[in-house]
């Protein structure tokens, strides 16, 4: 297996991606292509005391870098020689099995759609991270790719999320729910009311296991396996959870420093606490797959370090092994709008 990594995107590029790419080759046993400014990458290698590339690692030159302020819609045209665009082209041409980038979310979505292409019949690609909840994990889709959505988009998000949950979480009948401000079918604005009807009809046809509307609180308590929402609401929920996790982690650490008794308790519980606080640690979680694209594209955190890169590549490998993109493509007929199927 060969994984293509954008070495120039993110806050800690290119060092984090150079170190992460080397670790991936050594620890995971897959081939790696690091795309970026080769002279800069080689210079950093020398500074780190590394004279030769590790076995399984190769460099691909790309002089341009996609910056956060660049217009996402024009990146493919204006940044043809960027690490992001060249890496995606390599993926599209069969030069690798998956692509990982910490670059601009909007630019990655636009470039992946134009270069690697959406699965035929999918109206919008969406980010679907697996986030921890009571009893396991749930797929949050969309978590930021599409700020404005139509009911048809949310229907397909539910279908894609269901397939993804089956393949990656091992669930035969993933429970699909629509994020709303109440469980009643009359809740929400026109978007949510119409989306509810489409998802309900898909559930009646046996395409998905739709369990209705759900509030964010109940979702985090294990009320569903796939949480469907627009990218605006999904991103707010995701960032809110990350902030809450950081707040609670800091509060617990401060509490455990309060006295000798709490320090002793902290020492005794240190392994359990480490496991708990790591649940929403993006360094360990990695990134999120862009569902609906013909080949695996993984968006990792903008502040990714070497550990995050390794975690994100593990996600890419899992997506390739599970055949996620192929499954969505092969079952696109099940994602036809219920109203069109009548």
C-alpha positions in Angstrom: 0.0 0.0 0.0 1.2 3.5 -0.8 0.0 6.6 1.1 0.5 10.1 -0.4 1.1 12.9 2.2 0.9 16.6 1.7 4.1 17.7 3.5 3.4 21.4 3.3 0.0 21.9 4.7 -0.7 22.6 8.4 0.8 24.7 11.2 3.8 22.5 11.8 4.7 21.6 8.2 7.0 20.4 6.9 8.8 19.0 9.9 5.8 17.2 11.4 5.0 15.5 8.1 8.6 14.5 7.5 8.8 12.9 10.9 5.3 11.5 10.6 6.0 10.1 7.2 9.2 8.4 8.4 7.4 6.9 11.3 4.6 5.6 9.1 7.1 3.8 6.9 8.9 2.3 9.8 6.0 1.4 12.1 3.1 0.6 9.7 5.1 -0.9 6.9 3.5 1.0 4.0 5.1 3.1 1.3 5.0 6.9 1.6 5.2 9.7 -0.9 5.9 13.1 0.7 4.8 15.9 -1.6 6.4 19.3 -1.1 9.5 21.5 -1.7 12.2 18.8 -2.0 15.1 21.1 -1.3 13.5 22.3 1.9 12.6 18.7 3.0 16.2 17.6 2.3 17.6 20.6 4.3 15.4 19.7 7.3 16.5 16.1 7.1 20.2 17.2 7.3 19.3 19.5 10.3 17.8 16.5 12.0 20.9 14.4 11.3 19.2 12.2 8.7 21.3 11.7 5.6 19.2 9.2 3.5 15.5 8.6 3.1 14.1 5.6 5.1 13.1 2.5 3.1 9.7 3.0 1.6 9.8 6.8 1.6 10.0 8.9 -1.6 9.8 12.6 -2.2 7.8 14.4 -4.9 8.6 18.0 -5.7 5.9 20.7 -5.5 7.0 24.3 -5.3 3.7 25.9 -4.4 1.9 25.8 -1.1 -1.9 26.3 -0.6 -2.3 28.9 2.1 -5.3 29.3 4.4 -6.3 32.7 2.7 -6.2 31.3 -0.9 -9.6 31.1 -2.6 -10.7 27.4 -2.4 -12.6 27.6 -5.6 -9.6 28.6 -7.7 -6.9 26.5 -6.0 -6.7 23.8 -8.8 -6.3 26.6 -11.4 -3.9 28.9 -9.5 -1.9 26.4 -7.5 -1.3 23.6 -10.1 2.2 23.0 -8.6 1.1 22.9 -5.0 1.7 20.0 -2.7 -2.1 19.6 -2.3 -3.0 19.6 -5.9 0.0 17.5 -7.1 -0.7 15.0 -4.4 -4.3 14.7 -5.4 -3.4 14.3 -9.0 -1.0 11.5 -8.1 -3.8 9.8 -6.3 -6.3 10.2 -9.2 -3.7 8.8 -11.6 -3.2 5.7 -9.5 0.1 6.7 -7.9 -1.1 5.9 -4.4 -4.0 4.4 -2.5 -4.9 7.4 -0.3 -4.1 11.0 0.3 -3.6 12.8 3.7 -3.4 16.6 4.1 -3.7 19.1 6.9 -4.2 22.0 4.5 -7.2 24.3 4.1 -10.4 22.4 4.5 -12.2 24.4 1.8 -9.3 24.0 -0.7 -9.0 20.3 0.0 -12.7 19.8 -0.6 -12.7 21.8 -3.8 -9.5 20.2 -5.1 -10.5 16.6 -4.3 -13.9 17.2 -6.0 -12.3 18.6 -9.1 -9.2 16.3 -9.4 -10.1 13.0 -7.8 -13.9 13.5 -8.5 -17.0 12.6 -6.5 -18.6 9.2 -6.8 -21.1 9.4 -9.7 -24.5 10.3 -8.2 -23.2 11.8 -5.0 -24.3 15.5 -4.9 -21.8 16.7 -2.2 -18.9 15.0 -0.5 -18.9 15.3 3.3 -16.6 14.9 6.3 -17.6 12.0 8.5 -15.3 11.7 11.6 -15.9 8.9 14.1 -16.3 10.6 17.5 -16.5 9.0 20.9 -19.8 8.7 22.6 -21.2 6.6 25.5 -20.7 2.9 24.6 -18.5 3.4 21.6 -18.3 5.8 18.6 -20.7 7.6 16.2 -20.1 9.0 12.7 -20.8 12.7 12.6 -21.7 13.7 9.0 -21.2 16.4 7.9 -18.7 18.0 10.2 -17.7 21.0 8.1 -17.5 20.5 4.4 -20.9 21.9 3.5 -22.2 25.0 5.3 -25.4 25.2 3.3 -27.3 22.0 2.6 -30.5 20.8 1.0 -32.6 18.0 2.3 -31.3 15.8 -0.6 -27.7 16.4 0.7 -28.7 15.3 4.2 -30.3 12.2 2.8 -27.2 11.1 1.1 -25.1 12.0 4.1 -27.2 9.5 6.1 -26.7 6.8 3.4 -23.0 7.4 3.1 -22.6 7.5 6.9 -24.5 4.3 7.3 -22.2 2.5 4.8 -19.2 3.9 6.5 -20.4 2.8 10.0 -21.0 -0.7 8.7 -17.5 -1.0 7.3 -15.5 0.8 9.9 -17.5 0.3 13.1 -18.6 -3.2 12.3 -22.3 -2.5 12.7 -24.9 -4.5 10.7 -27.7 -2.0 11.1 -26.3 1.4 12.1 -28.9 3.7 13.8 -29.1 6.9 11.7 -30.5 10.0 13.4 -31.0 13.6 12.3 -29.5 16.2 14.7 -32.3 18.5 15.7 -33.5 20.7 18.7 -36.0 18.0 19.7 -37.0 14.4 19.1 -40.5 15.1 17.7 -40.9 14.9 13.9 -42.4 18.4 13.9 -39.2 20.0 15.3 -36.8 22.2 13.4 -36.8 24.6 10.5 -37.9 23.7 6.9 -34.6 22.1 6.1 -34.8 19.7 9.0 -38.5 19.0 8.6 -38.1 18.0 4.9 -34.8 16.1 5.6 -36.7 14.2 8.3 -39.3 13.1 5.8 -36.7 12.0 3.2 -34.7 10.0 5.8 -37.9 8.4 7.2 -38.9 7.3 3.7 -35.4 5.9 3.1 -35.8 4.0 6.4 -39.2 2.6 5.3 -37.5 1.3 2.1 -34.8 -0.4 4.1 -32.0 1.7 2.8 -31.0 2.9 6.2 -32.1 2.2 9.8 -33.5 5.7 10.6 -34.4 6.3 14.2 -35.7 9.8 13.9 -34.6 13.2 15.3 -32.2 13.4 18.1 -30.8 16.1 20.4 -27.0 16.5 20.7 -27.1 15.4 24.3 -28.8 12.1 23.5 -26.5 11.5 20.6 -23.5 11.7 22.9 -25.2 9.3 25.3 -25.2 6.6 22.6 -28.6 7.3 21.0 -27.4 6.7 17.5 -24.5 5.4 15.4 -24.7 8.0 12.5 -25.5 11.6 13.3 -26.7 13.5 10.2 -26.4 17.3 10.1 -25.3 20.2 7.9 -21.6 21.1 8.0 -22.3 24.4 9.9 -24.0 22.7 12.8 -21.8 19.7 12.7 -18.6 21.7 12.9 -19.9 23.7 15.8 -20.8 20.5 17.6 -17.4 19.0 16.9 -15.4 22.0 18.0 -17.7 22.3 21.1 -16.9 18.8 22.1 -13.1 19.3 21.6 -13.3 22.5 23.8 -15.3 20.7 26.4 -12.8 17.8 26.5 -9.9 20.3 26.9 -11.8 22.1 29.7 -12.6 19.0 31.6 -9.1 17.6 31.2 -7.6 20.9 32.6 -10.1 21.0 35.4 -9.3 17.4 36.4 -5.6 18.1 36.3 -6.0 21.2 38.5 -8.2 19.2 41.0 -5.6 16.4 41.3 -2.9 18.9 42.2 -5.0 20.3 45.1 -3.6 18.2 47.9 -1.5 15.2 48.8 -4.7 13.0 48.8 -5.7 14.1 45.3 -2.1 13.8 44.0 -2.0 10.2 45.3 -5.4 9.5 43.6 -4.1 11.0 40.4 -1.0 8.8 40.5 -3.1 5.7 41.1 -5.6 6.6 38.3 -3.0 8.0 35.9 -3.5 5.3 33.2 -7.3 5.4 33.3 -7.2 9.2 33.2 -4.8 9.1 30.2 -7.1 6.8 28.3 -10.2 9.0 29.1 -8.6 12.3 28.1 -7.2 10.8 24.9 -10.7 10.1 23.5 -11.0 13.5 21.9 -7.3 14.2 21.5 -6.9 15.0 17.8 -3.2 13.8 18.0 -4.5 10.3 18.6 -7.8 10.5 16.7 -6.1 11.6 13.5 -8.4 13.2 10.9 -11.6 12.6 9.0 -12.3 10.9 5.7 -14.0 12.9 2.9 -16.9 10.6 2.1 -18.2 10.7 -1.5 -14.9 11.0 -3.3 -13.8 8.1 -5.5 -10.6 7.5 -3.6 -9.7 7.9 0.1 -8.9 11.5 1.0 -8.2 12.2 4.7 -8.3 15.7 6.2 -6.1 15.8 9.3 -6.0 18.6 12.0 -4.4 21.9 11.0 -2.2 21.6 14.1 -1.1 18.1 13.3 2.2 16.8 14.7 4.0 13.6 13.8 1.7 11.5 16.0 -1.3 13.0 14.3 0.1 12.1 10.9 0.6 8.5 12.0 -3.0 8.3 13.3 -4.4 9.9 10.1 -2.5 7.4 7.9 -3.9 4.6 10.0 -7.4 5.9 9.1 -6.4 6.0 5.5 -5.2 2.4 5.6 -8.4 1.3 7.3 -10.5 3.1 4.6 -8.5 1.4 1.8 -8.7 -2.1 3.5 -12.5 -1.7 4.1 -13.2 -0.6 0.6 -15.3 2.4 1.7 -15.2 4.3 -1.6 -16.0 1.2 -3.6 -18.9 0.4 -1.3 -20.5 3.8 -1.7 -20.0 3.6 -5.5 -21.5 0.1 -5.7 -24.6 1.1 -3.6 -25.3 4.5 -5.2 -28.6 3.1 -6.5 -29.8 2.8 -2.9 -29.2 6.5 -2.4 -31.7 7.6 -5.0 -34.2 10.0 -3.5 -37.3 8.2 -2.3 -39.5 10.8 -4.2 -37.6 9.9 -7.4 -37.9 6.2 -6.9 -41.7 6.3 -6.8 
